[in-house]
Amino acid sequence: MKFLITGANGQLAREFLMTLNTHDVIALSKEHLDISNPNAVSNAISQHKPDVVLNCAAYNSVDRAEDDFDSAFRTNAIGVRNLATACKMHNTLIVHYSTDYVFDGEKNDFYTEEDKPNPINKYGESKLLGEKYLTEETDNFLLFRVSWVFGKGKQNFLYKLSEWAKKNNVLTIVCDQISVPTYTVDIVKFTLLSIKEGLRGTYHLTNSGCASRYEVARYYLEKIGLTNLILPVNSEDFHEKANRPHFSVMSNVKLSKALKLSIPSWKEGIEKFIKRGMK
């Protein structure tokens, strides 16, 4: 099976590359494939003829998207449409990743794939449009909504937390944003299993359980042996430009049942991440 990976410099793409090292893989960074360019996308699919496109390209700057929606829209929506159109022409499976931020956080229960999205920030809007364009262009897709992704690299909360802890004995972490930290290793594992099993459609791919940012910070720092004082604060204290949903926890039951497998908890994910990083 031949894979084409977009957004090759991102943490999820790098995880796929480490896992698929014995497979036929083409990984293209934005410099080599700007997915917002339809001609470039069409040429790349025609040239490489992959069986599967793993779309790891994304505009993930949640606050910046409030003032720069055009950039978010080009990558998260138009780029997805371009890929889906080209994949349909070549009967190629496209795997795309969306976000818990397509939900408004008002449900106060686990979101399922049947719940209606209602994003409360521009980033979430751009990702929801990407979902819409994907499903309009092709039926041969896997759409995975993920949340609070962490893995090797500097683009995640745990890395930032480690850096803050080096410079500050006292940390203030929001306690009113609750979701599911999700490990890139598990995202890759369950994506590849889904492809192998021939799944199609929309699934929530998260680790199991849920936690606030504050709970995650306490758990992670304790596990790596740091004793920083962590104070819980409300989101309003940070004056962030973009609104965040307070409870965007997604249920992974549909995917778990489809694969007949249990998905590890976010705590297990963090523990695996720490062990791997310390080797």
C-alpha positions, 0 to 999 in steps of 0.5 A: 500500500502506497501512502502520501502524507501532507503537512510532513513537518507536523507532529502527526505526520512525523509519527506516521513516518516513524510508523510507516518506515517499511512502507512506500511513503511520500511525505510532502511539507507545505514547501513541496505541496501547498494543498490550497493550490488545486493544480499542485494537489492534482499534479501530486496525486497524478504523479505519485498515485497513492492508495491512501492520502493522509492529510496531516496539513492543517492551520492550527493557530486558534487565536490567530485564526480570529484575525487571519481567517483567510489563511485558516480557510485556505488550508483547513477548508479549500485544501481539503476540498482540493485533496478530496477532488483529486482523490476521487478522480484517482479512486484514492482513499483520503484520511482527514483529521478534524477537531473537537472545536467544531462543537460549542461545548454546551452539551455537557456530555460526551459528543458523538458523531451524530451531534450537530457541530456548532463552532464558537471560533474561526478555527473551528469554523474553518475545520467544519467547512473542511469536513463539509467539503470533504463529504461533498466531494467524495464517499471514499474517506475517513474523517477523524475528529481528534482533540488536544493532540500531543506527541514528539515536537513543540506543537503541543500542550505538554511541550509548552508545559515543560517549558513553562515549568523550567522558568516558573515555579508557580504555573496558572492553568485553566481548569474550565476547559475539558476535553481528551488529550490524545497521543499521536502514537494512538492516532496513528495506530487506530488510523492504520487499523481503520484503513486495514479494516476498510472503515469509511465515514466519520469517527471520533479518534481520541484517547479514553476519559477526559480531563481539564487542562489543569488536571492534565498539567498536574498529572504530567508534571507529577509523572516527570517528577516536577514539583511546581505549584499549579494554580487553577484559573478560569479561561477569562483570566487569560484574555485569549482572542478566540473562545474555546468550548468549555466541555468538548469531550468526544466519545470514541465508542463508535470507533472502538466498537467498529474495531472491536478494541479498547482505546487507551486512556489519556493517562496511559497515553501520557505515560507512554509518551514520557517513557518514550521520551526518556529513552 
